[in-house]
């Protein structure tokens, strides 16, 4: 599939911060607002910011209306989802993405589709956009900013403004030297798994599938990986890219395999590399990815270099 890339932001562009899942208050988001303004961007908060319906940033109807208004508004160039948790799935089938699809037509008021930024629960939005042939930005949330190092923040800025980047990790996996060029899809493993059988699930064949996870039991990691395998979603990948596997749990009676061993066992029949420790996910130094964009991966004897 050919994906429409995100449009790099320019000085003066307008970014909206809003909630599609859990609630957030303006006071918690001032640091993110100041950061974006320091980059020369205009910032506004959606109507969901400050609202609270149980754990959510407003009712389903309020969250849907806020997100819909933002993607339909030609002045809003990017949406940074305030926080994750749970809730985006309640909206996904009611969102009208015609502002994206019509942007491909000459003369559309929304000449450039809105850039969607976030991760974790936002994987649902990423998956939908990937299934429609659009790119989006997998990055940390505004509420996490106070805990992010400069390297993480800078990777977001460079992605949004279209600057080139290079991420490198050591090849501690004895992977064969090779070069890979393919679009990246995926996101949080639990959310990817939850999209199976829906029109939100992105194409994986011929792609680099990226996954990351937090706070799951090992048996559930294996269940999800088995489900992806049984559905054919691990067939003919260009690579499986594994980010943070954070706070993965085991029972008192040990499962017998760790997350890495589970993934290697279920991809052993695949003719592609499985790359661990990619610096993205529920980790402190989360590096930004543009999903739907071709990533260049160069594996050498000692290092693995990524040009996202």
Secondary structure, DSSP 8 states (H G I E B T S, - for coil): ---B------TT-EEEEE-SSB---GGGGHHHHHHHHHTT-EEEE-TTTT--BTTBSS-HHHHHHHHHHHHH-TTEEEEEE---SS-GGGTGGG--THHHHGGGSTT-SS-S--EEEE-GGGHHHHHHHHHHTB-EEE---GGGGGG--HHHHHHHHHHHTT----EEEE--S----EEEEEEEEEEEHHHHHHTTTSTTS---TTSEEEEEEES-BHHHHHHHHHHHHHTTTTTT-SEEEEEEEES-B--SS--S--HHHHHHHHTTTSSSEEE---S-SSSSS---EEETSEEEEEE-SSEEEEE-
